[in-house]
Amino acid sequence: MSDHAPSAGPTLRKSLGVLDGVAIAASSTAATTSIGIGLGVTAGVVGLHLPAIMLLAFLPVLGIAGAYSRLNRVEPNAGNGYVWVGRSLSPWLGFMTGWVNIVATVAFLAYTTAVTGSALIQLAGDAGLHRLGGLALDPGSTAQTTALGIFVLVAVTLTAVTGVRTAARLQGGLLVFEYVVLLGFCGYGIVTGPHSFSLSWFDPFAIPSATALAQGMLLSVFCYWGFESAFSVSEEVRDPRDASRAGLTTLVTMLVLFLIGSVAFQRVLSEGELAGHGAEGLAYFGDRLASQPLAALPLVALMFSAVASLQAGVIPTARSMFAMSRDRTLGPVWSKVSPRYGTPAAGTVLIGALAAGVAALALVIPRLADMIMATVSAVGIVVALSYALTALAAAVRFRSLLREDWRQGVRAVVLPTVSALALLGLGGYLGWSFYTSTDHFELSAGNGWFLLSTPLAMIASGFAAAAWARWVRRSPYFRTGEGTDADAPQLLAPSR
């Protein structure tokens, strides 16, 4: 392989339609998990202004989605932001975009593994199963929830190996159940909730402080995180436009669900109940609206959402690493394609193993569970960075439209730029607030220096990995900034 230009590498089998892409992106965004866990956590920051912060966060994310869609139409690639940013801005920034998404997703998968195990044990308790053999089942046990969650992670990883079409079908079934339960309970809560509806819930100017606004915005951006998974499988869709339709459809669907969920939560629960129950918000919400066994349905939906989120996290991450390996910025194992399934099977298994390993470390490293939770809380900063760089790449690539067609130029250049600057500003402000919130460092989810060190460590590790790829692997990507052509000659047997 020449060191001067990327060459054709292995490619993925094209088998997906727009509905498959929606299923993958919606499962990755995990609306039920975001509503069940994220709304309570966000309410602890912004109070009774969840609808306002969800609407406000949607605006820059919509600009980012437009940038993804336009870039995908001209260059569909499993690496998406990694390739687009590398070509339009800088290979170093492109590698960083791919790297932080990978690291953030692995941390999120490790956290979701324990959440899945806890939900399963809670469901067993609701069904009357409190002991298994001589073991008392405890949904608060790190060992039990992690072990059970890793078992589920292994199962969904193996399903992902067999192909995204199979995974999409599984996720489509889970999504239908989730949304029926979610809309049913939220609709009932909106109609019967004891707390009066207030237009102030939609007033962003009533949010307590600028710090609360910034933190609430990034927590909400984190809730929308995952819509871009549709673009990570763009090489496997029959028409690249389907990936764009799937991403935008998912994003708008998430907005509707988040608004319905936030209004329903605030109609049923007080501010103290919302903030006090945090990650257990959906289960408490269900208990307030129904008695058993109906009250368990939201918990079942949360469990399904967590399972789908695990699988949906594995799939796009393996594809991103496939694209990076194809350019020799990562090792060759990540670009090995299964001749039977037409998927990056080895990379998919390794991603699942990495996430399982990080989750298992909670059993031997004190307070690692808190560290993982802190990582999830702070990952909004690196998500904002990744989104902003991708939007700026779109603005640079399509800047000529400002001269040729000002209407197209506004959509292709101005809106992505404004969205990128907004997210960078929010991330910078939140990082500064973390820095000034304390005068010492400790491994605690409430320590500002630790919360700031988490995204900084992700970024620093990315530069170290980039340096290795540039000078040790001698990847041609760092000379050209261009990823391997997604339309390289097919190396697989024809799809059956």
Number of C-alpha atoms within 10 A of each C-alpha: 10 9 14 13 18 21 16 18 20 23 27 28 23 18 16 20 19 20 17 25 32 28 28 37 33 33 31 29 27 29 28 30 26 26 25 27 21 23 28 27 24 27 23 20 23 25 22 27 27 29 23 23 28 27 18 19 23 20 15 25 25 18 24 27 22 21 27 27 25 17 25 23 16 10 19 29 28 31 31 28 31 31 32 30 29 28 20 21 18 20 25 19 24 30 26 28 29 24 25 23 23 22 20 22 23 25 23 22 29 30 27 28 29 30 24 26 29 24 23 21 21 23 19 15 15 15 12 9 13 16 12 8 7 6 9 11 19 16 20 14 14 17 17 20 23 26 19 18 29 25 14 18 28 18 14 21 24 16 16 26 23 17 22 27 20 14 23 24 15 18 26 20 13 19 23 13 15 25 16 12 20 25 15 12 22 25 16 14 24 21 11 13 20 13 14 9 13 13 9 14 19 20 16 18 12 15 22 13 12 14 18 17 21 24 25 29 27 27 27 25 25 23 26 27 22 26 28 30 31 28 32 27 28 30 25 27 23 15 17 22 20 22 34 27 18 26 28 21 18 26 25 15 14 23 19 12 19 24 19 19 28 24 24 24 29 27 20 24 19 15 17 14 18 26 21 15 17 20 20 17 23 30 21 20 24 22 17 14 16 13 10 11 10 14 20 21 21 23 27 19 25 29 24 25 30 29 27 28 30 31 31 29 27 27 28 28 27 29 27 28 28 32 30 27 22 29 28 23 25 20 15 15 16 25 28 19 21 16 15 13 18 25 26 27 25 17 26 25 18 16 23 28 17 15 25 25 14 19 27 22 15 21 16 9 9 11 14 18 21 16 20 22 18 22 23 23 20 28 27 27 25 25 23 28 26 25 29 27 29 32 34 26 29 27 27 17 18 19 17 14 17 17 9 10 10 14 12 15 18 16 19 26 26 20 22 31 25 18 23 27 19 17 28 20 15 24 23 16 16 26 23 15 18 20 19 11 13 13 9 10 13 11 16 16 20 14 18 25 23 23 25 21 18 22 23 15 12 20 19 15 16 22 17 11 16 24 16 15 21 19 10 10 15 17 27 24 28 26 16 16 26 22 31 26 20 22 15 13 11 14 15 16 11 10 10 5
